[in-house]
């Protein structure tokens, strides 16, 4: 199964201020995801750029983390949340 970011544009998350909503797909199913504001700041080393700018700057890492997390645990709450600890070694 090949997973990748879906064709939907990332957008500010309506439920979590400062988070970015996006989705990944395996060509059969679209999985809703969000990357937390803490994770964005971790990736950006504390930069205060806006969330969408930070998402685009680190999109490959974020999508890779989302795919890995989904393959490990699925999305039991219908939204897969990528947190700052998803980027720690």
C-alpha positions as CSV (number, residue, x, y, z in Angstrom):
1,X,0.0,0.0,0.0
2,X,1.5,3.3,-1.1
3,X,0.5,6.2,1.1
4,X,1.0,9.9,0.4
5,X,-0.4,13.3,1.1
6,X,-3.9,13.7,-0.5
7,X,-4.7,16.3,-3.0
8,X,-6.4,18.5,-0.4
9,X,-4.6,21.7,0.6
10,X,-3.5,21.9,4.2
11,X,-5.5,24.4,6.2
12,X,-5.8,25.9,9.7
13,X,-7.5,23.3,12.0
14,X,-10.9,24.4,13.2
15,X,-10.7,22.3,16.4
16,X,-7.2,23.1,17.6
17,X,-5.9,26.7,17.4
18,X,-2.5,26.8,15.8
19,X,-2.7,23.3,14.4
20,X,-2.8,22.4,10.6
21,X,-5.3,20.0,9.2
22,X,-4.3,17.8,6.2
23,X,-4.9,14.4,4.9
24,X,-3.1,11.3,3.6
25,X,-4.4,8.6,1.4
26,X,-3.6,5.1,0.3
27,X,-5.7,5.5,-2.9
28,X,-8.7,3.9,-1.3
29,X,-9.2,5.8,1.9
30,X,-8.5,9.4,3.0
31,X,-7.2,9.7,6.5
32,X,-7.8,13.1,8.2
33,X,-4.7,14.3,10.1
34,X,-3.6,17.3,12.1
35,X,-0.2,18.4,13.2
36,X,-0.1,20.1,16.6
37,X,1.2,23.6,17.1
38,X,3.8,22.2,19.5
39,X,5.0,19.8,16.8
40,X,5.3,22.6,14.3
41,X,7.4,24.7,16.7
42,X,9.6,21.6,17.4
43,X,10.3,21.2,13.7
44,X,10.9,24.9,13.2
45,X,13.2,25.2,16.2
46,X,10.9,27.8,17.8
47,X,10.2,29.9,14.7
48,X,7.1,32.0,15.0
49,X,6.2,31.8,11.3
50,X,2.5,31.1,10.7
51,X,1.4,27.5,10.9
52,X,0.7,27.0,7.2
53,X,4.2,28.4,6.3
54,X,5.8,26.0,8.9
55,X,3.8,23.1,7.5
56,X,5.0,23.7,4.0
57,X,8.6,24.1,5.1
58,X,8.5,20.7,6.9
59,X,5.8,18.9,4.8
60,X,8.0,15.9,3.9
61,X,8.8,15.2,7.6
62,X,5.2,15.7,8.7
63,X,3.7,13.5,6.1
64,X,6.4,10.8,6.8
65,X,5.5,10.9,10.5
66,X,1.8,10.7,9.7
67,X,2.2,7.7,7.5
68,X,4.4,5.9,10.1
69,X,2.0,6.7,12.9
70,X,-1.0,5.5,10.9
71,X,0.7,2.3,9.9
72,X,1.5,1.7,13.6
73,X,-1.7,2.6,15.2
74,X,-4.4,3.6,12.7
75,X,-6.6,6.6,13.4
76,X,-8.8,5.4,16.3
77,X,-10.4,8.9,16.8
78,X,-11.0,9.4,13.1
79,X,-8.3,12.1,13.1
80,X,-4.6,11.2,13.3
81,X,-2.8,13.8,15.5
82,X,0.9,14.3,14.9
83,X,2.5,15.6,18.1
84,X,5.9,16.9,18.9
85,X,7.0,13.5,20.4
86,X,6.4,11.9,16.9
87,X,9.6,13.7,15.8
88,X,11.8,12.7,18.7
89,X,14.3,9.9,18.1
